[in-house]
Amino acid sequence: MGMANVLNEEKKQQVLALGRLGWSLRRIQQATRIRRETASAYLKAAGIAVRPPSGWGRRAAKPANEVITDSGTAKPAIPVIPDPLNPNTENLSTKEKATSKPANENEVITGFGVELSGSERKSPKCISSTSFCEPYREAIELGLSRGRNAQAIWQDLVSEYSFASSYQSVQRFVRKLRGAQVPEARVVIVTAPGQEAQVDYGTGPMVRDPETRKYRRTRLFVMTLGCSRKSVRLLTFRSSARIWAELHERAFRRFGGATRIVVLDNLREGVLVPDLYDPALNPLYRDVLAHYGAVAMPCRIQDPDRKGKVESGVGHAQRTPLKGLRFESLQEAQAYLDRWEERWADTRIHGTTKRQVAAMFAEEKPALLPLPLEPFRYYQYGERIVHLDGCVEVEAAYYGAPPGWIGRVLRVQWDELYVRLLDPKTGQLLREHVRQKRGWYRIKEEDHPKRTPLRTSQLLWRAGRAGRHIGALCNAIHRAQGEVGVRRILGVLSLAKKYGTAAVDEACAAALDMGVQEYRFVRRYLERCPQAPLSLQQVDPLIRELVQYRDFINYKTKEVEE
């Protein structure tokens, strides 16, 4: 036999039967454990067409009981069975060659020598059905032009047109319009309930600015729970350290609890100095998380997969509910996003867990940390240098630091009620003062120096070198006001640079004569007459004004001492 292998009759009939059913050689090999070459030889010897690999799935196969007939006659045709030992197509008559169809027509020639009726029922051809999405083609194409994905378009059709078909029908229709997209594989990180939340910023929709009345791009804040994938999405026009912390607090309030860990990127609002092992966190952000019992865990630089759940949440919101939309106010955009979150995001079946997000969140919520009774009291913070008077400046008011800090940098926190001075290295609270009005001082009694500091002595020496009356007035200011008057002495010396030492010395002499030991008198005197002495008509109203100011200064100094 001219075949590679000789099969027994049972195997031979099995291969022929599967061939008549239109099975491919690969499928026959998998089912019977017979090599494709052997099966192909037996099928060809029996006159059964072998389906080529390129025909898979391109057209429907005709039934195996269909025979090759002459297209011009209705008589039944008796198939010619070639000799299995010596198949030779030249033995066929010319008519038989003309009436035979090629093997790639997927028609099956029976090998049993039995006549089949020409009226044998043929297989029905595939009937093309119209998609349920066809009436909404314009709306779907409009959504695609705006960059919206299939899920967003389906949700729009359900909400606006009461679309009754499934999401899969829209997905297939969209795939025909723009082609299939293969998703990229990601590593899944499993976390315990209430253990971890991931946060990130994304690009929000265009919203009309209430000040400029122009559309501007918003920022999308997303916090996603690591276990249930429940997300809170909030919109804001701008970002800062305080806004970043406030968004966390709002998200915790919406969840009804806080997680123990917050995974974030190395953005400036949360991390001052990125470092995998010892990152420097924003102090306000760190204190807000500590108020809720959470700690921050910044990711490795350029490692977005560590917080892939919130990355997916940001992308899902950008592609699905917000893509291509504009809103007239931030409140309208947030309300639309909240409705979408409740109707679609919470009720969806998550692709990884294969469970509904709302059901998983109901199981995770009891594991969240309870919320504190009071919200966090926000403050502003910064660094300040302790000046020669031993004070730091906060919003044009001055607050005394402990001795030994002149010329050094302190960390300062302040709110509407208090100003706190902290050690820059240890964070220890050094002084806490009640907030003062602009220009006022607040110095504790124990912080007043027992003797004149070296730098203040050098300053008074410079004043004496500038002019006799200048030095006398500066010494009088220091004796009356102490370290608080150092800034006024610096002001007198700055006037000497601006108007010249002669003019300033004359103004200081006038101040000494009138008994007004104030920098303000010298400045107003020079503003009235920067070059020549004032006349009596000019001096009288100035004296009355400065006497009233001297009474005010005395009252102010008394308040500081108290």
Buried (B, 14 or more C-beta within 10 A) or exposed (E): EEBEEEBEEEBBEBBBEBBBEBBBBEBBBEEBEBBBEBBBBBBBBBBBBBBEEEBEEEEEBBBBEBBBBBEEEEEBBEBBBBEBEEBEEEEBEEEBEEBBEEBEEBBBBBBEEEEBEEEEEEEEEEEEEEBBBEEBEEBBBBBBEEEBBBBBBBBBBBEEEEBEBEBEBBBBBBEEEEEEEEEEEEEEBEBEBBBBBBBBBBEBBBBBEEEEEEBEEBBBBBBBBBBBBBBBBBBBBEBEBBBBBBBBBBBBBBBEBBBBBBBBBBBEBBBBEBEEEEBEBBBBBBBBBEBBBBEBBBBEEEEEEBBBBBBBBBEBBBBBBBBBBEBEEBEEBBEBBBEBBEBBBBEBEBEEBEEBBBBBBEEBBEBBBEBEEEBBEBBBBEEBEBBBBBBBBBEEBBBBBBEEBBEEEBBBBBEEEEBBBBEEEEEEEBBEBEBBEEEBBBBEEEBBEEEBBEEBEEBBEBBEEBBEBBBBBBBBBBEBBBBBBBBBBBBBBEBBEEBBBEBBBBBBBBBBEBEBBBBBBBBBBBEEBBEEEBEEEEBEEBBEEBBEBBEEBEEBBEEBEE
